[in-house]
Amino acid sequence: MGLIEIEGMDFFAYHGCFKEERVIGTRFTVDAWLTADTTESEASDDLKHTVNYQAVYALIRHEMEQHSHLLEHVARRIINAIYRDFNTVTHVKIKVSKLNPALAHGGKIRQVSVTLEQ
């Protein structure tokens, strides 16, 4: 088994509970940790025998383009899509972070994150 880590994926998206967040958007980062059987790729040195991180990025980008109110919902959709598209993956951990989130009563937070795994 191998752990494939894809960290620091940056996106501009329109997720949030406030209407303004869904109109003006904000920056997000996504980190993904995928456990997969890498036995064949270890021996073959062939990309077709492993989880292609570019394909994972494209899948996550697609899910980030779908508007959601909650980060939990975004993370769950990403997990479901990874399991749907990559049959060698046995465990997924996803962290979705919203940078500089809006606060109803003022103030500043650098980021808020949700991490789900299955």
N, CA, C and O of each residue as an XYZ file, in Angstrom:
472
protein
N       0.843     -1.184      0.000
C       0.000      0.000      0.000
C       0.882      1.238      0.000
O       1.979      1.248      0.560
N       0.386      2.254     -0.628
C       1.103      3.519     -0.669
C       0.182      4.664     -0.312
O      -1.035      4.574     -0.470
N       0.779      5.750      0.175
C       0.035      6.965      0.498
C       0.418      8.024     -0.516
O       1.582      8.414     -0.604
N      -0.550      8.488     -1.278
C      -0.345      9.546     -2.255
C      -0.894     10.827     -1.651
O      -2.083     10.917     -1.346
N      -0.026     11.821     -1.479
C      -0.402     13.089     -0.854
C      -0.386     14.191     -1.907
O       0.623     14.412     -2.578
N      -1.507     14.872     -2.041
C      -1.629     15.990     -2.984
C      -2.033     17.192     -2.143
O      -3.178     17.297     -1.703
N      -1.091     18.092     -1.925
C      -1.310     19.165     -0.965
C      -1.238     20.545     -1.614
O      -0.505     20.768     -2.577
N      -2.017     21.454     -1.057
C      -1.956     22.849     -1.472
C      -2.605     23.160     -2.798
O      -2.149     24.058     -3.506
N      -3.657     22.446     -3.159
C      -4.382     22.770     -4.388
C      -5.186     24.046     -4.138
O      -5.983     24.108     -3.202
N      -4.978     25.046     -4.965
C      -5.641     26.349     -4.805
C      -6.794     26.494     -5.786
O      -6.691     26.135     -6.959
N      -7.904     27.036     -5.266
C      -9.082     27.250     -6.099
C      -9.758     28.560     -5.709
O      -9.675     28.988     -4.557
N     -10.414     29.183     -6.650
C     -11.326     30.286     -6.387
C     -12.711     29.714     -6.627
O     -13.005     29.220     -7.716
N     -13.573     29.782     -5.599
C     -14.878     29.127     -5.714
C     -15.934     29.929     -4.962
O     -15.643     30.959     -4.353
N     -17.157     29.434     -5.020
C     -18.325     30.172     -4.528
C     -19.106     29.377     -3.492
O     -20.318     29.211     -3.625
N     -18.425     28.885     -2.462
C     -19.070     28.119     -1.405
C     -19.296     29.007     -0.197
O     -18.448     29.833      0.140
N     -20.439     28.839      0.457
C     -20.682     29.568      1.693
C     -22.160     29.700      1.986
O     -23.008     29.534      1.109
N     -22.449     30.002      3.234
C     -23.835     30.183      3.667
C     -24.345     31.593      3.395
O     -25.547     31.803      3.235
N     -23.427     32.558      3.343
C     -23.834     33.934      3.053
C     -23.984     34.114      1.546
O     -23.158     33.646      0.761
N     -25.053     34.799      1.164
C     -25.312     35.046     -0.262
C     -24.106     35.705     -0.926
O     -23.754     35.369     -2.057
N     -23.479     36.637     -0.227
C     -22.332     37.357     -0.788
C     -21.191     36.406     -1.149
O     -20.508     36.602     -2.154
N     -20.991     35.383     -0.332
C     -19.927     34.406     -0.610
C     -20.199     33.653     -1.909
O     -19.278     33.316     -2.653
N     -21.472     33.397     -2.162
C     -21.838     32.663     -3.367
C     -21.857     33.564     -4.603
O     -21.944     33.075     -5.729
N     -21.775     34.889     -4.388
C     -21.753     35.836     -5.503
C     -20.330     36.281     -5.820
O     -19.914     36.250     -6.978
N     -19.576     36.697     -4.795
C     -18.230     37.236     -5.050
C     -17.145     36.169     -4.979
O     -16.072     36.347     -5.554
N     -17.405     35.067     -4.285
C     -16.440     33.982     -4.180
C     -15.272     34.299     -3.267
O     -15.131     35.417     -2.772
N     -14.442     33.295     -3.056
C     -13.237     33.451     -2.242
C     -12.263     32.332     -2.580
O     -12.562     31.451     -3.386
N     -11.099     32.381     -1.955
C     -10.061     31.381     -2.213
C     -10.208     30.193     -1.263
O     -10.600     30.342     -0.105
N      -9.885     29.023     -1.783
C      -9.917     27.781     -1.028
C      -8.639     27.007     -1.314
O      -8.017     27.175     -2.363
N      -8.256     26.159     -0.369
C      -7.214     25.173     -0.635
C      -7.783     23.796     -0.298
O      -8.644     23.655      0.571
N      -7.286     22.799     -1.000
C      -7.692     21.419     -0.755
C      -6.429     20.570     -0.658
O      -5.512     20.698     -1.470
N      -6.400     19.705      0.348
C      -5.344     18.713      0.514
C      -5.999     17.338      0.467
O      -7.082     17.133      1.015
N      -5.327     16.402     -0.194
C      -5.872     15.052     -0.332
C      -4.808     14.026      0.013
O      -3.656     14.139     -0.406
N      -5.209     13.027      0.780
C      -4.355     11.895      1.109
C      -5.092     10.640      0.671
O      -6.182     10.350      1.163
N      -4.497      9.895     -0.254
C      -5.144      8.716     -0.824
C      -4.285      7.494     -0.551
O      -3.108      7.461     -0.910
N      -4.869      6.497      0.079
C      -4.188      5.221      0.255
C      -4.622      4.320     -0.891
O      -5.812      4.170     -1.169
N      -3.628      3.718     -1.554
C      -3.931      2.879     -2.716
C      -2.909      1.757     -2.809
O      -1.803      1.850     -2.277
N      -3.305      0.701     -3.493
C      -2.383     -0.393     -3.770
C      -1.425      0.071     -4.866
O      -1.821      0.238     -6.020
N      -0.171      0.275     -4.496
C       0.838      0.759     -5.442
C       1.809     -0.342     -5.873
O       2.829     -0.060     -6.503
N       1.498     -1.576     -5.540
C       2.394     -2.693     -5.824
C       2.770     -2.760     -7.306
O       3.946     -2.886     -7.645
N       1.776     -2.676     -8.179
C       2.040     -2.806     -9.610
C       2.867     -1.632    -10.136
O       3.791     -1.837    -10.923
N       2.549     -0.406     -9.715
C       3.311      0.750    -10.205
C       4.734      0.773     -9.660
O       5.644      1.277    -10.319
N       4.929      0.231     -8.460
C       6.278      0.147     -7.895
C       7.180     -0.705     -8.781
O       8.363     -0.409     -8.947
N       6.611     -1.762     -9.344
C       7.387     -2.671    -10.185
C       7.466     -2.204    -11.630
O       8.505     -2.355    -12.273
N       6.380     -1.636    -12.147
C       6.312     -1.329    -13.578
C       6.863      0.039    -13.954
O       7.311      0.240    -15.083
N       6.834      0.989    -13.008
C       7.235      2.370    -13.294
C       6.366      2.966    -14.398
O       6.833      3.760    -15.216
N       5.078      2.563    -14.405
C       4.148      2.988    -15.451
C       2.981      3.744    -14.809
O       2.334      3.240    -13.891
N       2.721      4.947    -15.299
C       1.674      5.805    -14.758
C       0.297      5.158    -14.771
O      -0.526      5.429    -13.897
N       0.043      4.299    -15.764
C      -1.283      3.681    -15.854
C      -1.555      2.710    -14.699
O      -2.692      2.272    -14.526
N      -0.540      2.369    -13.911
C      -0.706      1.442    -12.792
C      -0.820      2.133    -11.436
O      -0.744      1.481    -10.395
N      -1.000      3.444    -11.451
C      -1.106      4.166    -10.183
C      -2.227      5.177    -10.256
O      -2.908      5.284    -11.276
N      -2.423      5.917     -9.187
C      -3.406      6.993     -9.145
C      -2.718      8.238     -9.700
O      -1.786      8.758     -9.086
N      -3.166      8.710    -10.839
C      -2.581      9.872    -11.499
C      -3.026     11.135    -10.759
O      -4.213     11.460    -10.739
N      -2.072     11.843    -10.154
C      -2.438     13.010     -9.353
C      -3.031     14.125    -10.208
O      -3.795     14.944     -9.699
N      -2.695     14.173    -11.499
C      -3.310     15.179    -12.364
C      -4.789     14.889    -12.583
O      -5.601     15.811    -12.657
N      -5.138     13.622    -12.686
C      -6.544     13.241    -12.826
C      -7.304     13.520    -11.536
O      -8.462     13.936    -11.576
N      -6.657     13.293    -10.384
C      -7.292     13.605     -9.094
C      -7.519     15.110     -8.990
O      -8.588     15.548     -8.565
N      -6.522     15.900     -9.376
C      -6.672     17.358     -9.349
C      -7.855     17.794    -10.212
O      -8.661     18.617     -9.778
N      -7.970     17.254    -11.426
C      -9.070     17.622    -12.321
C     -10.415     17.272    -11.703
O     -11.369     18.041    -11.823
N     -10.503     16.125    -11.047
C     -11.735     15.710    -10.381
C     -12.078     16.686     -9.250
O     -13.228     17.105     -9.121
N     -11.094     17.043     -8.440
C     -11.326     17.967     -7.327
C     -11.699     19.345     -7.861
O     -12.597     19.992     -7.323
N     -11.026     19.800     -8.904
C     -11.376     21.092     -9.513
C     -12.842     21.094     -9.951
O     -13.560     22.067     -9.722
N     -13.280     20.006    -10.578
C     -14.683     19.904    -11.005
C     -15.630     20.022     -9.807
O     -16.627     20.741     -9.873
N     -15.324     19.325     -8.724
C     -16.190     19.384     -7.539
C     -16.164     20.763     -6.894
O     -17.177     21.214     -6.360
N     -15.021     21.433     -6.938
C     -14.939     22.789     -6.367
C     -15.747     23.788     -7.188
O     -16.146     24.828     -6.665
N     -15.992     23.496     -8.449
C     -16.789     24.381     -9.306
C     -18.284     24.278     -9.024
O     -19.050     25.141     -9.454
N     -18.715     23.232     -8.303
C     -20.127     23.048     -7.965
C     -20.406     23.798     -6.663
O     -19.779     23.506     -5.644
N     -21.318     24.742     -6.675
C     -21.587     25.580     -5.508
C     -22.189     24.758     -4.360
O     -23.040     23.895     -4.576
N     -21.731     25.045     -3.147
C     -22.250     24.419     -1.935
C     -22.298     25.445     -0.818
O     -21.578     26.442     -0.846
N     -23.141     25.197      0.154
C     -23.188     26.048      1.340
C     -22.091     25.654      2.326
O     -21.474     26.522      2.943
N     -21.844     24.357      2.480
C     -20.958     23.874      3.540
C     -19.717     23.183      2.996
O     -19.767     22.481      1.986
N     -18.603     23.397      3.687
C     -17.361     22.719      3.328
C     -17.497     21.211      3.490
O     -16.881     20.446      2.747
N     -18.296     20.784      4.452
C     -18.527     19.360      4.666
C     -19.121     18.711      3.418
O     -18.754     17.596      3.046
N     -20.032     19.417      2.789
C     -20.681     18.905      1.578
C     -19.677     18.796      0.435
O     -19.675     17.809     -0.301
N     -18.822     19.808      0.286
C     -17.793     19.784     -0.748
C     -16.851     18.600     -0.525
O     -16.565     17.846     -1.455
N     -16.373     18.440      0.701
C     -15.436     17.353      1.018
C     -16.063     15.987      0.759
O     -15.400     15.099      0.223
N     -17.325     15.804      1.129
C     -18.000     14.518      0.902
C     -18.131     14.231     -0.583
O     -17.913     13.097     -1.012
N     -18.483     15.238     -1.379
C     -18.589     15.038     -2.833
C     -17.248     14.626     -3.422
O     -17.192     13.757     -4.292
N     -16.164     15.245     -2.952
C     -14.833     14.898     -3.442
C     -14.505     13.447     -3.110
O     -14.028     12.702     -3.965
N     -14.762     13.048     -1.869
C     -14.498     11.658     -1.460
C     -15.289     10.680     -2.324
O     -14.738      9.702     -2.830
N     -16.573     10.948     -2.486
C     -17.416     10.059     -3.293
C     -16.910      9.961     -4.729
O     -16.908      8.877     -5.313
N     -16.484     11.077     -5.297
C     -15.997     11.081     -6.678
C     -14.685     10.314     -6.810
O     -14.476      9.614     -7.801
N     -13.802     10.437     -5.827
C     -12.536      9.698     -5.875
C     -12.802      8.201     -5.849
O     -12.227      7.452     -6.639
N     -13.672      7.761     -4.943
C     -13.986      6.328     -4.900
C     -14.667      5.858     -6.182
O     -14.463      4.724     -6.617
N     -15.465      6.715     -6.778
C     -16.143      6.360     -8.023
C     -15.144      6.179     -9.172
O     -15.300      5.275     -9.993
N     -14.121      7.035     -9.232
C     -13.234      7.071    -10.396
C     -11.910      6.313    -10.240
O     -11.244      6.026    -11.235
N     -11.526      5.987     -9.005
C     -10.226      5.350     -8.782
C     -10.415      4.092     -7.948
O     -10.483      4.158     -6.721
N     -10.498      2.938     -8.619
C     -10.842      1.696     -7.932
C      -9.714      1.126     -7.080
O      -9.964      0.224     -6.280
N      -8.492      1.613     -7.220
C      -7.400      1.106     -6.378
C      -7.280      1.857     -5.053
O      -6.500      1.464     -4.185
N      -8.046      2.931     -4.894
C      -8.001      3.718     -3.656
C      -8.802      2.999     -2.575
O      -9.948      2.607     -2.792
N      -8.179      2.833     -1.402
C      -8.836      2.136     -0.292
C      -9.171      3.049      0.877
O      -9.960      2.670      1.743
N      -8.592      4.239      0.922
C      -8.865      5.193      2.002
C      -8.607      6.596      1.480
O      -7.637      6.830      0.760
N      -9.484      7.533      1.848
C      -9.355      8.924      1.404
C      -9.509      9.843      2.601
O     -10.389      9.654      3.441
N      -8.647     10.833      2.663
C      -8.758     11.920      3.644
C      -8.669     13.218      2.860
O      -7.726     13.430      2.098
N      -9.666     14.095      3.050
C      -9.747     15.355      2.315
C      -9.867     16.501      3.318
O     -10.666     16.444      4.253
N      -9.068     17.529      3.110
C      -9.152     18.757      3.907
C      -9.477     19.903      2.961
O      -8.730     20.175      2.021
N     -10.605     20.578      3.216
C     -11.019     21.740      2.429
C     -10.932     22.953      3.350
O     -11.531     22.970      4.425
N     -10.181     23.967      2.922
C      -9.992     25.176      3.721
C     -10.493     26.394      2.965
O     -10.196     26.579      1.785
N     -11.257     27.219      3.666
C     -11.698     28.499      3.116
C     -10.780     29.568      3.702
O     -10.653     29.689      4.921
N     -10.139     30.348      2.819
C      -9.210     31.378      3.263
C      -9.946     32.694      3.479
O     -10.782     33.093      2.669
N      -9.624     33.360      4.578
C     -10.248     34.643      4.930
C     -11.774     34.584      4.868
O     -12.384     35.365      4.139
N     -12.405     33.673      5.619
C     -13.868     33.543      5.544
C     -14.578     34.785      6.074
O     -14.082     35.471      6.967
N     -15.732     35.052      5.510
C     -16.553     36.174      5.963
C     -17.103     35.877      7.347
O     -17.484     34.746      7.650
N     -17.140     36.905      8.181
C     -17.709     36.792      9.526
C     -18.877     37.759      9.645
O     -18.757     38.923      9.264
N     -20.005     37.291     10.169
C     -21.214     38.098     10.260
C     -21.032     39.319     11.151
O     -21.650     40.356     10.911
N     -20.195     39.210     12.173
C     -20.054     40.309     13.133
C     -18.659     40.914     13.111
O     -18.188     41.422     14.129
N     -18.004     40.867     11.980
C     -16.666     41.443     11.857
C     -15.610     40.517     12.416
O     -15.912     39.424     12.895
N     -14.385     40.956     12.352
C     -13.275     40.154     12.822
C     -12.542     39.518     11.652
O     -12.912     39.700     10.492
N     -11.503     38.774     11.978
C     -10.685     38.172     10.930
C     -10.264     36.773     11.347
O      -9.822     36.551     12.475
N     -10.408     35.840     10.425
C      -9.914     34.471     10.575
C      -9.089     34.183      9.335
O      -9.539     34.431      8.216
N      -7.873     33.656      9.525
C      -7.007     33.333      8.385
C      -7.626     32.249      7.518
O      -7.649     32.368      6.293
N      -8.134     31.181      8.155
C      -8.795     30.126      7.387
C      -9.624     29.263      8.328
O      -9.375     29.196      9.532
N     -10.602     28.617      7.746
C     -11.394     27.614      8.445
C     -11.357     26.355      7.575
O     -11.443     26.438      6.349
N     -11.230     25.198      8.213
C     -11.061     23.958      7.460
C     -11.998     22.873      7.970
O     -12.393     22.859      9.135
N     -12.339     21.969      7.065
C     -13.074     20.753      7.404
C     -12.282     19.589      6.818
O     -11.880     19.620      5.655
N     -12.066     18.568      7.633
C     -11.378     17.364      7.189
C     -12.301     16.176      7.362
O     -12.821     15.933      8.451
N     -12.503     15.436      6.282
C     -13.301     14.206      6.316
C     -12.437     13.076      5.805
O     -11.564     13.278      4.961
N     -12.686     11.879      6.322
C     -11.998     10.709      5.771
C     -12.904      9.503      5.794
O     -13.813      9.381      6.615
N     -12.626      8.632      4.875
C     -13.403      7.388      4.754
C     -12.522      6.343      4.123
O     -12.957      5.210      3.918
